[in-house]
Amino acid sequence: GAGTGQDAADAYPLSWLNSSANWGSGSSQFNPGDTVYLVGTINQQVVVAASGNPGQPYTIGFNPGANMTSDAFPSSGAINIGNHSWITVDGGPGYAVIQNTNNGTLLGNQVNSTLIYASGGNYTESGIEIKRLKLLNCYVHQMGSTSGGGNGVYINSNGTNVLVHDCY
């Protein structure tokens, strides 16, 4: 589409969301309290670039049918929340899928992979909510093997109000 962000048919490219210049409080930015919707199949990492506010989180939602699918997402996550707070990731009523398709002992990749990552140097992430997601095939492990591994959700924080619910 036109890349205007007006609707799913004219979605911004993922590079727009991954640019810190587009997160803030300007009229053309992704503002605290706003929801940005992923559409189609995303096969690259989404990087959160700012913190929302209490009662006004940044929300990353999924349009119906949207998913994140890669051979193997990196250990820093398919969605990397990093050092940021007041972030919601919502798969929606259809439970969006985030998955690896080729990562495991007997598969093409044997890498440590994480699907949702929320950790940083200050360990104070707060107000994180992860909900309504199918987190699949992070690492398909063959019995008896000690190689590789992964995390569906990795949160390493001393912060408060961190919720993970309605996921599988």
Number of C-alpha atoms within 10 A of each C-alpha: 11 11 13 12 15 10 13 15 12 12 18 19 15 16 12 16 19 15 13 15 13 18 21 16 10 10 8 9 15 21 22 21 15 14 17 17 18 24 21 14 14 16 18 17 20 21 20 22 19 22 23 23 16 13 10 16 22 25 23 19 20 25 17 16 15 21 22 24 20 19 16 27 28 19 18 20 25 27 23 22 27 24 20 22 26 24 28 23 23 21 27 16 12 14 21 23 21 27 25 25 19 19 26 24 20 12 14 12 16 18 19 19 25 26 28 26 24 24 20 15 9 13 16 16 25 22 22 25 18 20 21 20 23 18 21 16 21 26 26 19 19 12 7 7 9 9 12 16 18 22 18 21 18 17 18 16 17 12 14 12 12 18 13 16 10 13 17 12
